[in-house]
Amino acid sequence: MQEKNFGRAKALRPIVIDVAGEPQGVVVPENGGFRFVAVRLPAFAIDGVQFDSIDAARSAASQALRHRAGDAA
């Protein structure tokens, strides 16, 4: 079934969050913000968290990656 409202489909498209060139997850628009969906292990610490902006989600993913790297050291 095709989407009849192409604008709505584009607005709901996931946005990939990369950290250091590696995809860590995606954000999807939800309730005026962006819900993070993790795709890599280090980012699962913030899976399901809603952020006010894409930049806030990217920053949290970066912090999660640094924290995970610190645990491995």
Backbone bond lengths (Angstrom), bond angles and torsions (degrees), N, CA, C in turn:
res aa  C-N    CA-C-N  psi(-1)  N-CA   C-N-CA  omega(-1)  CA-C   N-CA-C  phi
1 M - - - 1.447 - - 1.520 108.55 -
2 Q 1.290 116.02 131.11 1.457 119.69 -178.67 1.520 111.31 -87.38
3 E 1.299 115.10 147.62 1.456 121.75 176.56 1.522 108.93 -70.82
4 K 1.318 117.22 124.10 1.461 121.06 -179.49 1.517 112.05 -80.04
5 N 1.307 116.43 -25.82 1.456 120.09 -179.28 1.524 108.14 -111.60
6 F 1.323 116.40 91.85 1.467 120.53 -175.31 1.516 112.52 -64.00
7 G 1.329 117.91 -31.97 1.459 120.79 178.23 1.516 111.46 -62.51
8 R 1.315 116.89 -41.02 1.464 121.11 178.75 1.522 110.43 -66.09
9 A 1.320 117.15 -43.03 1.465 120.58 179.68 1.522 110.82 -61.23
10 K 1.311 117.57 -41.47 1.466 120.61 179.47 1.527 110.81 -67.65
11 A 1.328 117.26 -37.88 1.461 121.44 -178.79 1.524 111.45 -65.89
12 L 1.331 117.87 -27.95 1.458 121.31 -177.58 1.523 113.10 -94.37
13 R 1.305 116.90 2.38 1.463 121.42 -178.36 1.535 110.28 -64.47
14 P 1.328 118.07 132.70 1.472 120.77 177.65 1.530 111.27 -62.67
15 I 1.306 115.50 148.30 1.463 122.73 178.39 1.525 107.27 -114.93
16 V 1.315 116.18 123.17 1.472 121.57 -177.29 1.527 109.87 -72.25
17 I 1.329 115.61 136.23 1.461 122.85 175.81 1.525 107.77 -108.84
18 D 1.328 115.30 111.42 1.462 122.39 178.32 1.523 109.77 -101.36
19 V 1.314 115.74 143.36 1.459 122.07 171.20 1.515 106.18 -130.83
20 A 1.313 116.61 123.15 1.468 122.55 -178.75 1.529 111.07 54.69
21 G 1.331 116.17 38.00 1.458 121.04 176.30 1.513 115.59 80.03
22 E 1.331 117.53 2.78 1.464 122.15 -179.66 1.530 109.84 -114.22
23 P 1.320 118.12 129.47 1.465 119.14 177.25 1.534 110.28 -67.76
24 Q 1.323 115.51 130.02 1.461 121.07 179.57 1.523 111.59 -107.75
25 G 1.327 115.82 -22.29 1.455 120.50 -179.18 1.509 110.24 174.90
26 V 1.311 114.74 -170.33 1.464 121.50 175.78 1.518 107.55 -132.40
27 V 1.330 114.95 157.38 1.458 120.26 170.08 1.514 107.59 -115.20
28 V 1.318 114.59 143.48 1.460 121.15 176.70 1.522 107.49 -123.89
29 P 1.327 116.55 137.46 1.467 119.18 178.53 1.535 110.43 -59.67
30 E 1.336 115.19 135.95 1.463 119.87 179.61 1.527 109.59 -159.16
31 N 1.314 116.21 124.20 1.477 122.66 175.53 1.524 113.62 49.44
32 G 1.305 117.57 43.81 1.461 121.45 178.17 1.514 114.55 80.40
33 G 1.318 117.80 2.39 1.463 121.96 178.21 1.514 109.52 -132.56
34 F 1.319 115.04 -153.70 1.463 121.06 -177.59 1.520 109.20 -137.51
35 R 1.325 116.76 121.38 1.469 121.97 178.36 1.526 108.75 -91.15
36 F 1.332 116.32 131.02 1.458 122.58 -178.65 1.520 109.85 -88.11
37 V 1.324 115.77 133.74 1.466 122.57 175.68 1.528 106.76 -122.58
38 A 1.314 116.76 112.87 1.463 121.80 -175.84 1.519 111.91 -74.20
39 V 1.325 115.25 145.16 1.467 121.10 173.76 1.526 111.72 -125.40
40 R 1.313 117.57 -7.73 1.472 122.27 177.52 1.516 109.08 -126.83
41 L 1.318 116.75 148.64 1.453 122.89 -174.78 1.531 114.23 -52.37
42 P 1.330 120.78 -47.43 1.465 118.99 -177.78 1.531 113.32 -60.12
43 A 1.317 117.43 -27.85 1.457 121.47 -176.35 1.525 113.13 -85.17
44 F 1.324 118.20 -7.61 1.458 119.50 -178.76 1.522 112.14 -64.46
45 A 1.316 118.30 -17.02 1.466 121.62 175.98 1.527 111.67 -62.84
46 I 1.330 117.68 -24.35 1.468 120.55 -179.11 1.535 111.90 -116.43
47 D 1.309 117.49 13.10 1.462 121.39 179.24 1.531 110.05 -59.45
48 G 1.331 116.22 130.02 1.451 121.85 178.02 1.513 115.69 85.91
49 V 1.331 117.81 -7.16 1.460 121.47 -180.00 1.526 109.34 -73.20
50 Q 1.326 116.08 139.66 1.460 120.30 176.77 1.527 109.25 -98.85
51 F 1.326 115.32 134.52 1.461 122.25 -178.95 1.519 109.98 -117.98
52 D 1.327 115.93 155.25 1.461 121.16 178.87 1.519 112.37 -73.88
53 S 1.345 116.23 -27.01 1.460 119.96 -176.84 1.525 110.48 -146.40
54 I 1.319 114.49 164.50 1.469 120.43 176.57 1.524 109.50 -66.38
55 D 1.331 116.74 -38.68 1.467 120.23 179.01 1.529 111.53 -62.35
56 A 1.332 116.96 -38.31 1.469 120.14 178.36 1.530 110.44 -64.86
57 A 1.328 116.59 -39.31 1.468 120.40 177.62 1.522 110.87 -65.81
58 R 1.327 116.69 -42.01 1.463 120.95 179.00 1.541 110.53 -63.05
59 S 1.314 116.36 -41.62 1.464 120.69 179.31 1.532 110.81 -64.47
60 A 1.325 117.18 -42.17 1.469 120.58 178.99 1.523 110.87 -65.61
61 A 1.319 117.54 -38.70 1.466 120.81 178.04 1.530 110.16 -64.70
62 S 1.316 116.30 -40.20 1.459 120.92 178.20 1.530 110.61 -63.26
63 Q 1.336 116.66 -42.64 1.465 120.39 178.41 1.524 110.89 -65.18
64 A 1.322 117.35 -40.15 1.470 120.91 178.44 1.522 110.71 -62.23
65 L 1.332 116.19 -39.94 1.464 120.71 179.29 1.532 110.51 -66.51
66 R 1.333 117.19 -42.72 1.469 120.61 178.28 1.529 110.33 -64.90
67 H 1.327 116.44 -41.25 1.466 119.75 -179.89 1.523 110.58 -63.51
68 R 1.320 116.33 -42.40 1.479 121.23 179.72 1.534 109.67 -64.73
69 A 1.348 116.78 -40.57 1.467 120.49 179.03 1.534 110.39 -64.69
70 G 1.327 116.47 -35.79 1.457 120.93 177.60 1.511 112.21 -66.70
71 D 1.336 117.19 -34.73 1.461 121.40 177.89 1.524 111.68 -68.28
72 A 1.333 116.05 -32.37 1.470 121.13 -177.49 1.523 112.04 -76.63
73 A 1.340 116.05 -21.29 1.469 120.03 -176.53 1.494 112.75 -76.14
